[in-house]
Amino acid sequence: MSNMQSRPAGRRAQARIMNTVNVPMRLFLGLPFPTPAGKRLMLAFIVGRKTGRTYRQPLSFVRDGDTLLTPGGGAWKLNLAGDRPVRLRIGGRDYYARPEVIRDPDAVGKLLGVVAAANPMAGRFAAIPKDSDGQFDPERLRQAVQHGFAIVRWHLVDSAANP
């Protein structure tokens, strides 16, 4: 069974909606000048691991020190190789960053907290409920990671070019 079919129905519907929304977002985020969406969204140019084709993937991000954090539930993460920089278009400018895919549930929970604090919409998009202590429910977080959810930490290749 494919990963897409093993996901909960709500997540499959969300993936279909995002595939539709991503079409115009690729054009909008690819513009050579800043747009309002560029404050929380970027366009990643990801090279396919099997095809070698470059895919343009709209992604939300937040800054965390010298890195950028992206919550990721799609299959696009499978094409990331830590030793290969990825071109990112942020605010109409290109940057290069090395991706680090975080899959440990404890680390994902901590970093998702950082993402949700900086961008509450991204936290709601992850759809992982919080417990009475305000922490992400550990069992639901573990299930989300098991179904492919991760956090990508982008290490900018040239820190002087930090967006």
Chimera marker file (.cmm) of the C-alpha trace (Angstrom):
<marker_set name="trace">
<marker id="1" x="0.000" y="0.000" z="0.000" r="1" g="1" b="0" radius="0.5"/>
<marker id="2" x="1.393" y="3.435" z="-0.844" r="1" g="1" b="0" radius="0.5"/>
<marker id="3" x="2.047" y="6.064" z="1.793" r="1" g="1" b="0" radius="0.5"/>
<marker id="4" x="-0.715" y="8.219" z="0.273" r="1" g="1" b="0" radius="0.5"/>
<marker id="5" x="-3.334" y="5.481" z="0.709" r="1" g="1" b="0" radius="0.5"/>
<marker id="6" x="-2.229" y="4.699" z="4.269" r="1" g="1" b="0" radius="0.5"/>
<marker id="7" x="-2.757" y="8.294" z="5.391" r="1" g="1" b="0" radius="0.5"/>
<marker id="8" x="-5.958" y="9.243" z="7.203" r="1" g="1" b="0" radius="0.5"/>
<marker id="9" x="-8.758" y="10.464" z="4.903" r="1" g="1" b="0" radius="0.5"/>
<marker id="10" x="-8.491" y="14.054" z="6.135" r="1" g="1" b="0" radius="0.5"/>
<marker id="11" x="-4.803" y="14.180" z="5.271" r="1" g="1" b="0" radius="0.5"/>
<marker id="12" x="-5.445" y="12.746" z="1.791" r="1" g="1" b="0" radius="0.5"/>
<marker id="13" x="-8.059" y="15.451" z="1.153" r="1" g="1" b="0" radius="0.5"/>
<marker id="14" x="-5.651" y="18.099" z="2.435" r="1" g="1" b="0" radius="0.5"/>
<marker id="15" x="-2.970" y="16.808" z="0.031" r="1" g="1" b="0" radius="0.5"/>
<marker id="16" x="-5.378" y="17.073" z="-2.922" r="1" g="1" b="0" radius="0.5"/>
<marker id="17" x="-6.282" y="20.648" z="-1.989" r="1" g="1" b="0" radius="0.5"/>
<marker id="18" x="-2.620" y="21.616" z="-1.624" r="1" g="1" b="0" radius="0.5"/>
<marker id="19" x="-1.815" y="20.128" z="-5.050" r="1" g="1" b="0" radius="0.5"/>
<marker id="20" x="-4.453" y="22.424" z="-6.561" r="1" g="1" b="0" radius="0.5"/>
<marker id="21" x="-3.388" y="25.522" z="-4.610" r="1" g="1" b="0" radius="0.5"/>
<marker id="22" x="0.291" y="24.948" z="-5.391" r="1" g="1" b="0" radius="0.5"/>
<marker id="23" x="-0.198" y="25.536" z="-9.133" r="1" g="1" b="0" radius="0.5"/>
<marker id="24" x="-0.760" y="29.320" z="-8.919" r="1" g="1" b="0" radius="0.5"/>
<marker id="25" x="1.522" y="29.615" z="-5.868" r="1" g="1" b="0" radius="0.5"/>
<marker id="26" x="4.478" y="28.355" z="-7.932" r="1" g="1" b="0" radius="0.5"/>
<marker id="27" x="3.970" y="31.262" z="-10.329" r="1" g="1" b="0" radius="0.5"/>
<marker id="28" x="3.366" y="33.819" z="-7.581" r="1" g="1" b="0" radius="0.5"/>
<marker id="29" x="6.359" y="32.787" z="-5.433" r="1" g="1" b="0" radius="0.5"/>
<marker id="30" x="8.613" y="32.517" z="-8.486" r="1" g="1" b="0" radius="0.5"/>
<marker id="31" x="8.326" y="36.226" z="-9.273" r="1" g="1" b="0" radius="0.5"/>
<marker id="32" x="11.645" y="38.134" z="-9.183" r="1" g="1" b="0" radius="0.5"/>
<marker id="33" x="10.391" y="40.659" z="-6.622" r="1" g="1" b="0" radius="0.5"/>
<marker id="34" x="8.994" y="40.423" z="-3.076" r="1" g="1" b="0" radius="0.5"/>
<marker id="35" x="5.322" y="39.629" z="-2.612" r="1" g="1" b="0" radius="0.5"/>
<marker id="36" x="3.254" y="39.609" z="0.598" r="1" g="1" b="0" radius="0.5"/>
<marker id="37" x="3.199" y="35.797" z="0.558" r="1" g="1" b="0" radius="0.5"/>
<marker id="38" x="7.013" y="35.754" z="0.564" r="1" g="1" b="0" radius="0.5"/>
<marker id="39" x="7.119" y="36.551" z="4.270" r="1" g="1" b="0" radius="0.5"/>
<marker id="40" x="5.908" y="33.063" z="5.195" r="1" g="1" b="0" radius="0.5"/>
<marker id="41" x="6.198" y="31.100" z="1.956" r="1" g="1" b="0" radius="0.5"/>
<marker id="42" x="9.127" y="30.174" z="-0.248" r="1" g="1" b="0" radius="0.5"/>
<marker id="43" x="9.626" y="28.229" z="-3.442" r="1" g="1" b="0" radius="0.5"/>
<marker id="44" x="12.060" y="25.302" z="-3.242" r="1" g="1" b="0" radius="0.5"/>
<marker id="45" x="13.643" y="23.961" z="-6.423" r="1" g="1" b="0" radius="0.5"/>
<marker id="46" x="14.028" y="20.282" z="-5.567" r="1" g="1" b="0" radius="0.5"/>
<marker id="47" x="15.771" y="17.807" z="-7.876" r="1" g="1" b="0" radius="0.5"/>
<marker id="48" x="14.012" y="14.450" z="-8.158" r="1" g="1" b="0" radius="0.5"/>
<marker id="49" x="16.113" y="11.562" z="-6.840" r="1" g="1" b="0" radius="0.5"/>
<marker id="50" x="15.004" y="9.206" z="-9.628" r="1" g="1" b="0" radius="0.5"/>
<marker id="51" x="14.238" y="11.504" z="-12.574" r="1" g="1" b="0" radius="0.5"/>
<marker id="52" x="16.763" y="14.305" z="-12.061" r="1" g="1" b="0" radius="0.5"/>
<marker id="53" x="13.936" y="16.689" z="-12.941" r="1" g="1" b="0" radius="0.5"/>
<marker id="54" x="13.646" y="19.941" z="-10.965" r="1" g="1" b="0" radius="0.5"/>
<marker id="55" x="10.354" y="20.378" z="-9.113" r="1" g="1" b="0" radius="0.5"/>
<marker id="56" x="9.156" y="23.729" z="-7.768" r="1" g="1" b="0" radius="0.5"/>
<marker id="57" x="7.569" y="23.165" z="-4.360" r="1" g="1" b="0" radius="0.5"/>
<marker id="58" x="5.859" y="26.011" z="-2.430" r="1" g="1" b="0" radius="0.5"/>
<marker id="59" x="6.684" y="25.664" z="1.278" r="1" g="1" b="0" radius="0.5"/>
<marker id="60" x="5.892" y="27.585" z="4.417" r="1" g="1" b="0" radius="0.5"/>
<marker id="61" x="8.835" y="28.530" z="6.599" r="1" g="1" b="0" radius="0.5"/>
<marker id="62" x="9.818" y="30.329" z="9.776" r="1" g="1" b="0" radius="0.5"/>
<marker id="63" x="13.198" y="31.635" z="10.821" r="1" g="1" b="0" radius="0.5"/>
<marker id="64" x="14.968" y="29.949" z="13.731" r="1" g="1" b="0" radius="0.5"/>
<marker id="65" x="18.294" y="31.660" z="14.321" r="1" g="1" b="0" radius="0.5"/>
<marker id="66" x="20.492" y="31.079" z="11.274" r="1" g="1" b="0" radius="0.5"/>
<marker id="67" x="18.202" y="28.389" z="9.882" r="1" g="1" b="0" radius="0.5"/>
<marker id="68" x="14.749" y="28.143" z="8.353" r="1" g="1" b="0" radius="0.5"/>
<marker id="69" x="12.185" y="25.554" z="9.485" r="1" g="1" b="0" radius="0.5"/>
<marker id="70" x="9.582" y="23.986" z="7.228" r="1" g="1" b="0" radius="0.5"/>
<marker id="71" x="6.878" y="21.567" z="8.370" r="1" g="1" b="0" radius="0.5"/>
<marker id="72" x="6.564" y="18.855" z="5.769" r="1" g="1" b="0" radius="0.5"/>
<marker id="73" x="3.984" y="16.172" z="5.242" r="1" g="1" b="0" radius="0.5"/>
<marker id="74" x="4.414" y="15.510" z="1.538" r="1" g="1" b="0" radius="0.5"/>
<marker id="75" x="6.578" y="13.152" z="-0.464" r="1" g="1" b="0" radius="0.5"/>
<marker id="76" x="8.779" y="16.037" z="-1.653" r="1" g="1" b="0" radius="0.5"/>
<marker id="77" x="11.030" y="15.434" z="1.379" r="1" g="1" b="0" radius="0.5"/>
<marker id="78" x="12.158" y="12.106" z="-0.102" r="1" g="1" b="0" radius="0.5"/>
<marker id="79" x="14.129" y="14.038" z="-2.736" r="1" g="1" b="0" radius="0.5"/>
<marker id="80" x="16.242" y="15.931" z="-0.216" r="1" g="1" b="0" radius="0.5"/>
<marker id="81" x="19.866" y="14.947" z="0.224" r="1" g="1" b="0" radius="0.5"/>
<marker id="82" x="21.769" y="16.691" z="3.024" r="1" g="1" b="0" radius="0.5"/>
<marker id="83" x="24.918" y="16.989" z="0.930" r="1" g="1" b="0" radius="0.5"/>
<marker id="84" x="23.153" y="18.671" z="-2.002" r="1" g="1" b="0" radius="0.5"/>
<marker id="85" x="22.133" y="22.337" z="-1.611" r="1" g="1" b="0" radius="0.5"/>
<marker id="86" x="18.621" y="23.294" z="-2.681" r="1" g="1" b="0" radius="0.5"/>
<marker id="87" x="17.795" y="26.610" z="-4.324" r="1" g="1" b="0" radius="0.5"/>
<marker id="88" x="15.142" y="28.534" z="-2.393" r="1" g="1" b="0" radius="0.5"/>
<marker id="89" x="13.298" y="31.574" z="-3.767" r="1" g="1" b="0" radius="0.5"/>
<marker id="90" x="12.381" y="33.831" z="-0.845" r="1" g="1" b="0" radius="0.5"/>
<marker id="91" x="11.021" y="37.319" z="-1.334" r="1" g="1" b="0" radius="0.5"/>
<marker id="92" x="12.007" y="37.362" z="-5.000" r="1" g="1" b="0" radius="0.5"/>
<marker id="93" x="15.652" y="36.394" z="-4.298" r="1" g="1" b="0" radius="0.5"/>
<marker id="94" x="17.454" y="33.088" z="-4.585" r="1" g="1" b="0" radius="0.5"/>
<marker id="95" x="19.322" y="31.451" z="-1.715" r="1" g="1" b="0" radius="0.5"/>
<marker id="96" x="20.920" y="28.043" z="-1.325" r="1" g="1" b="0" radius="0.5"/>
<marker id="97" x="20.473" y="25.847" z="1.714" r="1" g="1" b="0" radius="0.5"/>
<marker id="98" x="21.330" y="22.328" z="2.829" r="1" g="1" b="0" radius="0.5"/>
<marker id="99" x="18.274" y="20.442" z="4.104" r="1" g="1" b="0" radius="0.5"/>
<marker id="100" x="18.232" y="18.437" z="7.311" r="1" g="1" b="0" radius="0.5"/>
<marker id="101" x="15.112" y="16.280" z="7.617" r="1" g="1" b="0" radius="0.5"/>
<marker id="102" x="14.120" y="15.836" z="11.277" r="1" g="1" b="0" radius="0.5"/>
<marker id="103" x="12.076" y="12.679" z="11.896" r="1" g="1" b="0" radius="0.5"/>
<marker id="104" x="12.595" y="12.020" z="15.596" r="1" g="1" b="0" radius="0.5"/>
<marker id="105" x="9.165" y="12.596" z="17.229" r="1" g="1" b="0" radius="0.5"/>
<marker id="106" x="10.616" y="14.488" z="20.231" r="1" g="1" b="0" radius="0.5"/>
<marker id="107" x="12.678" y="16.802" z="18.027" r="1" g="1" b="0" radius="0.5"/>
<marker id="108" x="9.754" y="17.239" z="15.609" r="1" g="1" b="0" radius="0.5"/>
<marker id="109" x="7.496" y="18.221" z="18.522" r="1" g="1" b="0" radius="0.5"/>
<marker id="110" x="9.993" y="20.794" z="19.786" r="1" g="1" b="0" radius="0.5"/>
<marker id="111" x="10.582" y="22.315" z="16.354" r="1" g="1" b="0" radius="0.5"/>
<marker id="112" x="6.876" y="22.257" z="15.500" r="1" g="1" b="0" radius="0.5"/>
<marker id="113" x="6.387" y="24.327" z="18.648" r="1" g="1" b="0" radius="0.5"/>
<marker id="114" x="8.857" y="26.887" z="17.259" r="1" g="1" b="0" radius="0.5"/>
<marker id="115" x="7.039" y="26.883" z="13.912" r="1" g="1" b="0" radius="0.5"/>
<marker id="116" x="3.587" y="27.214" z="15.510" r="1" g="1" b="0" radius="0.5"/>
<marker id="117" x="4.728" y="30.071" z="17.767" r="1" g="1" b="0" radius="0.5"/>
<marker id="118" x="6.063" y="32.041" z="14.794" r="1" g="1" b="0" radius="0.5"/>
<marker id="119" x="3.286" y="31.059" z="12.384" r="1" g="1" b="0" radius="0.5"/>
<marker id="120" x="0.086" y="29.808" z="14.083" r="1" g="1" b="0" radius="0.5"/>
<marker id="121" x="-1.438" y="28.868" z="10.707" r="1" g="1" b="0" radius="0.5"/>
<marker id="122" x="1.394" y="26.395" z="10.084" r="1" g="1" b="0" radius="0.5"/>
<marker id="123" x="0.765" y="24.871" z="13.513" r="1" g="1" b="0" radius="0.5"/>
<marker id="124" x="-2.932" y="24.427" z="12.725" r="1" g="1" b="0" radius="0.5"/>
<marker id="125" x="-2.075" y="23.015" z="9.303" r="1" g="1" b="0" radius="0.5"/>
<marker id="126" x="-0.080" y="20.229" z="10.977" r="1" g="1" b="0" radius="0.5"/>
<marker id="127" x="-3.345" y="19.217" z="12.726" r="1" g="1" b="0" radius="0.5"/>
<marker id="128" x="-1.646" y="17.676" z="15.763" r="1" g="1" b="0" radius="0.5"/>
<marker id="129" x="-3.635" y="18.484" z="18.907" r="1" g="1" b="0" radius="0.5"/>
<marker id="130" x="-2.027" y="19.776" z="22.079" r="1" g="1" b="0" radius="0.5"/>
<marker id="131" x="-2.447" y="18.192" z="25.502" r="1" g="1" b="0" radius="0.5"/>
<marker id="132" x="-3.448" y="19.963" z="28.741" r="1" g="1" b="0" radius="0.5"/>
<marker id="133" x="0.158" y="21.165" z="29.225" r="1" g="1" b="0" radius="0.5"/>
<marker id="134" x="0.138" y="22.913" z="25.853" r="1" g="1" b="0" radius="0.5"/>
<marker id="135" x="2.504" y="20.333" z="24.326" r="1" g="1" b="0" radius="0.5"/>
<marker id="136" x="1.735" y="18.437" z="21.152" r="1" g="1" b="0" radius="0.5"/>
<marker id="137" x="0.018" y="15.138" z="21.955" r="1" g="1" b="0" radius="0.5"/>
<marker id="138" x="2.915" y="12.622" z="21.914" r="1" g="1" b="0" radius="0.5"/>
<marker id="139" x="0.885" y="9.741" z="20.478" r="1" g="1" b="0" radius="0.5"/>
<marker id="140" x="-0.638" y="11.844" z="17.677" r="1" g="1" b="0" radius="0.5"/>
<marker id="141" x="2.793" y="13.321" z="16.971" r="1" g="1" b="0" radius="0.5"/>
<marker id="142" x="4.302" y="9.820" z="16.763" r="1" g="1" b="0" radius="0.5"/>
<marker id="143" x="1.511" y="8.770" z="14.376" r="1" g="1" b="0" radius="0.5"/>
<marker id="144" x="2.068" y="11.853" z="12.210" r="1" g="1" b="0" radius="0.5"/>
<marker id="145" x="5.802" y="11.127" z="11.977" r="1" g="1" b="0" radius="0.5"/>
<marker id="146" x="5.030" y="7.482" z="11.195" r="1" g="1" b="0" radius="0.5"/>
<marker id="147" x="2.836" y="8.671" z="8.297" r="1" g="1" b="0" radius="0.5"/>
<marker id="148" x="5.633" y="10.865" z="6.910" r="1" g="1" b="0" radius="0.5"/>
<marker id="149" x="5.384" y="14.185" z="8.767" r="1" g="1" b="0" radius="0.5"/>
<marker id="150" x="8.757" y="15.777" z="9.474" r="1" g="1" b="0" radius="0.5"/>
<marker id="151" x="10.411" y="19.140" z="9.959" r="1" g="1" b="0" radius="0.5"/>
<marker id="152" x="13.024" y="20.284" z="7.473" r="1" g="1" b="0" radius="0.5"/>
<marker id="153" x="15.730" y="22.513" z="8.912" r="1" g="1" b="0" radius="0.5"/>
<marker id="154" x="17.359" y="24.521" z="6.119" r="1" g="1" b="0" radius="0.5"/>
<marker id="155" x="20.992" y="25.507" z="6.735" r="1" g="1" b="0" radius="0.5"/>
<marker id="156" x="21.811" y="28.457" z="4.501" r="1" g="1" b="0" radius="0.5"/>
<marker id="157" x="24.997" y="27.827" z="2.542" r="1" g="1" b="0" radius="0.5"/>
<marker id="158" x="26.112" y="31.463" z="2.780" r="1" g="1" b="0" radius="0.5"/>
<marker id="159" x="25.079" y="32.856" z="6.162" r="1" g="1" b="0" radius="0.5"/>
<marker id="160" x="25.758" y="36.394" z="4.923" r="1" g="1" b="0" radius="0.5"/>
<marker id="161" x="22.881" y="35.892" z="2.479" r="1" g="1" b="0" radius="0.5"/>
<marker id="162" x="20.352" y="35.152" z="5.245" r="1" g="1" b="0" radius="0.5"/>
<marker id="163" x="16.935" y="36.293" z="3.970" r="1" g="1" b="0" radius="0.5"/>
<link id1="1" id2="2" r="1" g="1" b="0" radius="0.2"/>
<link id1="2" id2="3" r="1" g="1" b="0" radius="0.2"/>
<link id1="3" id2="4" r="1" g="1" b="0" radius="0.2"/>
<link id1="4" id2="5" r="1" g="1" b="0" radius="0.2"/>
<link id1="5" id2="6" r="1" g="1" b="0" radius="0.2"/>
<link id1="6" id2="7" r="1" g="1" b="0" radius="0.2"/>
<link id1="7" id2="8" r="1" g="1" b="0" radius="0.2"/>
<link id1="8" id2="9" r="1" g="1" b="0" radius="0.2"/>
<link id1="9" id2="10" r="1" g="1" b="0" radius="0.2"/>
<link id1="10" id2="11" r="1" g="1" b="0" radius="0.2"/>
<link id1="11" id2="12" r="1" g="1" b="0" radius="0.2"/>
<link id1="12" id2="13" r="1" g="1" b="0" radius="0.2"/>
<link id1="13" id2="14" r="1" g="1" b="0" radius="0.2"/>
<link id1="14" id2="15" r="1" g="1" b="0" radius="0.2"/>
<link id1="15" id2="16" r="1" g="1" b="0" radius="0.2"/>
<link id1="16" id2="17" r="1" g="1" b="0" radius="0.2"/>
<link id1="17" id2="18" r="1" g="1" b="0" radius="0.2"/>
<link id1="18" id2="19" r="1" g="1" b="0" radius="0.2"/>
<link id1="19" id2="20" r="1" g="1" b="0" radius="0.2"/>
<link id1="20" id2="21" r="1" g="1" b="0" radius="0.2"/>
<link id1="21" id2="22" r="1" g="1" b="0" radius="0.2"/>
<link id1="22" id2="23" r="1" g="1" b="0" radius="0.2"/>
<link id1="23" id2="24" r="1" g="1" b="0" radius="0.2"/>
<link id1="24" id2="25" r="1" g="1" b="0" radius="0.2"/>
<link id1="25" id2="26" r="1" g="1" b="0" radius="0.2"/>
<link id1="26" id2="27" r="1" g="1" b="0" radius="0.2"/>
<link id1="27" id2="28" r="1" g="1" b="0" radius="0.2"/>
<link id1="28" id2="29" r="1" g="1" b="0" radius="0.2"/>
<link id1="29" id2="30" r="1" g="1" b="0" radius="0.2"/>
<link id1="30" id2="31" r="1" g="1" b="0" radius="0.2"/>
<link id1="31" id2="32" r="1" g="1" b="0" radius="0.2"/>
<link id1="32" id2="33" r="1" g="1" b="0" radius="0.2"/>
<link id1="33" id2="34" r="1" g="1" b="0" radius="0.2"/>
<link id1="34" id2="35" r="1" g="1" b="0" radius="0.2"/>
<link id1="35" id2="36" r="1" g="1" b="0" radius="0.2"/>
<link id1="36" id2="37" r="1" g="1" b="0" radius="0.2"/>
<link id1="37" id2="38" r="1" g="1" b="0" radius="0.2"/>
<link id1="38" id2="39" r="1" g="1" b="0" radius="0.2"/>
<link id1="39" id2="40" r="1" g="1" b="0" radius="0.2"/>
<link id1="40" id2="41" r="1" g="1" b="0" radius="0.2"/>
<link id1="41" id2="42" r="1" g="1" b="0" radius="0.2"/>
<link id1="42" id2="43" r="1" g="1" b="0" radius="0.2"/>
<link id1="43" id2="44" r="1" g="1" b="0" radius="0.2"/>
<link id1="44" id2="45" r="1" g="1" b="0" radius="0.2"/>
<link id1="45" id2="46" r="1" g="1" b="0" radius="0.2"/>
<link id1="46" id2="47" r="1" g="1" b="0" radius="0.2"/>
<link id1="47" id2="48" r="1" g="1" b="0" radius="0.2"/>
<link id1="48" id2="49" r="1" g="1" b="0" radius="0.2"/>
<link id1="49" id2="50" r="1" g="1" b="0" radius="0.2"/>
<link id1="50" id2="51" r="1" g="1" b="0" radius="0.2"/>
<link id1="51" id2="52" r="1" g="1" b="0" radius="0.2"/>
<link id1="52" id2="53" r="1" g="1" b="0" radius="0.2"/>
<link id1="53" id2="54" r="1" g="1" b="0" radius="0.2"/>
<link id1="54" id2="55" r="1" g="1" b="0" radius="0.2"/>
<link id1="55" id2="56" r="1" g="1" b="0" radius="0.2"/>
<link id1="56" id2="57" r="1" g="1" b="0" radius="0.2"/>
<link id1="57" id2="58" r="1" g="1" b="0" radius="0.2"/>
<link id1="58" id2="59" r="1" g="1" b="0" radius="0.2"/>
<link id1="59" id2="60" r="1" g="1" b="0" radius="0.2"/>
<link id1="60" id2="61" r="1" g="1" b="0" radius="0.2"/>
<link id1="61" id2="62" r="1" g="1" b="0" radius="0.2"/>
<link id1="62" id2="63" r="1" g="1" b="0" radius="0.2"/>
<link id1="63" id2="64" r="1" g="1" b="0" radius="0.2"/>
<link id1="64" id2="65" r="1" g="1" b="0" radius="0.2"/>
<link id1="65" id2="66" r="1" g="1" b="0" radius="0.2"/>
<link id1="66" id2="67" r="1" g="1" b="0" radius="0.2"/>
<link id1="67" id2="68" r="1" g="1" b="0" radius="0.2"/>
<link id1="68" id2="69" r="1" g="1" b="0" radius="0.2"/>
<link id1="69" id2="70" r="1" g="1" b="0" radius="0.2"/>
<link id1="70" id2="71" r="1" g="1" b="0" radius="0.2"/>
<link id1="71" id2="72" r="1" g="1" b="0" radius="0.2"/>
<link id1="72" id2="73" r="1" g="1" b="0" radius="0.2"/>
<link id1="73" id2="74" r="1" g="1" b="0" radius="0.2"/>
<link id1="74" id2="75" r="1" g="1" b="0" radius="0.2"/>
<link id1="75" id2="76" r="1" g="1" b="0" radius="0.2"/>
<link id1="76" id2="77" r="1" g="1" b="0" radius="0.2"/>
<link id1="77" id2="78" r="1" g="1" b="0" radius="0.2"/>
<link id1="78" id2="79" r="1" g="1" b="0" radius="0.2"/>
<link id1="79" id2="80" r="1" g="1" b="0" radius="0.2"/>
<link id1="80" id2="81" r="1" g="1" b="0" radius="0.2"/>
<link id1="81" id2="82" r="1" g="1" b="0" radius="0.2"/>
<link id1="82" id2="83" r="1" g="1" b="0" radius="0.2"/>
<link id1="83" id2="84" r="1" g="1" b="0" radius="0.2"/>
<link id1="84" id2="85" r="1" g="1" b="0" radius="0.2"/>
<link id1="85" id2="86" r="1" g="1" b="0" radius="0.2"/>
<link id1="86" id2="87" r="1" g="1" b="0" radius="0.2"/>
<link id1="87" id2="88" r="1" g="1" b="0" radius="0.2"/>
<link id1="88" id2="89" r="1" g="1" b="0" radius="0.2"/>
<link id1="89" id2="90" r="1" g="1" b="0" radius="0.2"/>
<link id1="90" id2="91" r="1" g="1" b="0" radius="0.2"/>
<link id1="91" id2="92" r="1" g="1" b="0" radius="0.2"/>
<link id1="92" id2="93" r="1" g="1" b="0" radius="0.2"/>
<link id1="93" id2="94" r="1" g="1" b="0" radius="0.2"/>
<link id1="94" id2="95" r="1" g="1" b="0" radius="0.2"/>
<link id1="95" id2="96" r="1" g="1" b="0" radius="0.2"/>
<link id1="96" id2="97" r="1" g="1" b="0" radius="0.2"/>
<link id1="97" id2="98" r="1" g="1" b="0" radius="0.2"/>
<link id1="98" id2="99" r="1" g="1" b="0" radius="0.2"/>
<link id1="99" id2="100" r="1" g="1" b="0" radius="0.2"/>
<link id1="100" id2="101" r="1" g="1" b="0" radius="0.2"/>
<link id1="101" id2="102" r="1" g="1" b="0" radius="0.2"/>
<link id1="102" id2="103" r="1" g="1" b="0" radius="0.2"/>
<link id1="103" id2="104" r="1" g="1" b="0" radius="0.2"/>
<link id1="104" id2="105" r="1" g="1" b="0" radius="0.2"/>
<link id1="105" id2="106" r="1" g="1" b="0" radius="0.2"/>
<link id1="106" id2="107" r="1" g="1" b="0" radius="0.2"/>
<link id1="107" id2="108" r="1" g="1" b="0" radius="0.2"/>
<link id1="108" id2="109" r="1" g="1" b="0" radius="0.2"/>
<link id1="109" id2="110" r="1" g="1" b="0" radius="0.2"/>
<link id1="110" id2="111" r="1" g="1" b="0" radius="0.2"/>
<link id1="111" id2="112" r="1" g="1" b="0" radius="0.2"/>
<link id1="112" id2="113" r="1" g="1" b="0" radius="0.2"/>
<link id1="113" id2="114" r="1" g="1" b="0" radius="0.2"/>
<link id1="114" id2="115" r="1" g="1" b="0" radius="0.2"/>
<link id1="115" id2="116" r="1" g="1" b="0" radius="0.2"/>
<link id1="116" id2="117" r="1" g="1" b="0" radius="0.2"/>
<link id1="117" id2="118" r="1" g="1" b="0" radius="0.2"/>
<link id1="118" id2="119" r="1" g="1" b="0" radius="0.2"/>
<link id1="119" id2="120" r="1" g="1" b="0" radius="0.2"/>
<link id1="120" id2="121" r="1" g="1" b="0" radius="0.2"/>
<link id1="121" id2="122" r="1" g="1" b="0" radius="0.2"/>
<link id1="122" id2="123" r="1" g="1" b="0" radius="0.2"/>
<link id1="123" id2="124" r="1" g="1" b="0" radius="0.2"/>
<link id1="124" id2="125" r="1" g="1" b="0" radius="0.2"/>
<link id1="125" id2="126" r="1" g="1" b="0" radius="0.2"/>
<link id1="126" id2="127" r="1" g="1" b="0" radius="0.2"/>
<link id1="127" id2="128" r="1" g="1" b="0" radius="0.2"/>
<link id1="128" id2="129" r="1" g="1" b="0" radius="0.2"/>
<link id1="129" id2="130" r="1" g="1" b="0" radius="0.2"/>
<link id1="130" id2="131" r="1" g="1" b="0" radius="0.2"/>
<link id1="131" id2="132" r="1" g="1" b="0" radius="0.2"/>
<link id1="132" id2="133" r="1" g="1" b="0" radius="0.2"/>
<link id1="133" id2="134" r="1" g="1" b="0" radius="0.2"/>
<link id1="134" id2="135" r="1" g="1" b="0" radius="0.2"/>
<link id1="135" id2="136" r="1" g="1" b="0" radius="0.2"/>
<link id1="136" id2="137" r="1" g="1" b="0" radius="0.2"/>
<link id1="137" id2="138" r="1" g="1" b="0" radius="0.2"/>
<link id1="138" id2="139" r="1" g="1" b="0" radius="0.2"/>
<link id1="139" id2="140" r="1" g="1" b="0" radius="0.2"/>
<link id1="140" id2="141" r="1" g="1" b="0" radius="0.2"/>
<link id1="141" id2="142" r="1" g="1" b="0" radius="0.2"/>
<link id1="142" id2="143" r="1" g="1" b="0" radius="0.2"/>
<link id1="143" id2="144" r="1" g="1" b="0" radius="0.2"/>
<link id1="144" id2="145" r="1" g="1" b="0" radius="0.2"/>
<link id1="145" id2="146" r="1" g="1" b="0" radius="0.2"/>
<link id1="146" id2="147" r="1" g="1" b="0" radius="0.2"/>
<link id1="147" id2="148" r="1" g="1" b="0" radius="0.2"/>
<link id1="148" id2="149" r="1" g="1" b="0" radius="0.2"/>
<link id1="149" id2="150" r="1" g="1" b="0" radius="0.2"/>
<link id1="150" id2="151" r="1" g="1" b="0" radius="0.2"/>
<link id1="151" id2="152" r="1" g="1" b="0" radius="0.2"/>
<link id1="152" id2="153" r="1" g="1" b="0" radius="0.2"/>
<link id1="153" id2="154" r="1" g="1" b="0" radius="0.2"/>
<link id1="154" id2="155" r="1" g="1" b="0" radius="0.2"/>
<link id1="155" id2="156" r="1" g="1" b="0" radius="0.2"/>
<link id1="156" id2="157" r="1" g="1" b="0" radius="0.2"/>
<link id1="157" id2="158" r="1" g="1" b="0" radius="0.2"/>
<link id1="158" id2="159" r="1" g="1" b="0" radius="0.2"/>
<link id1="159" id2="160" r="1" g="1" b="0" radius="0.2"/>
<link id1="160" id2="161" r="1" g="1" b="0" radius="0.2"/>
<link id1="161" id2="162" r="1" g="1" b="0" radius="0.2"/>
<link id1="162" id2="163" r="1" g="1" b="0" radius="0.2"/>
</marker_set>
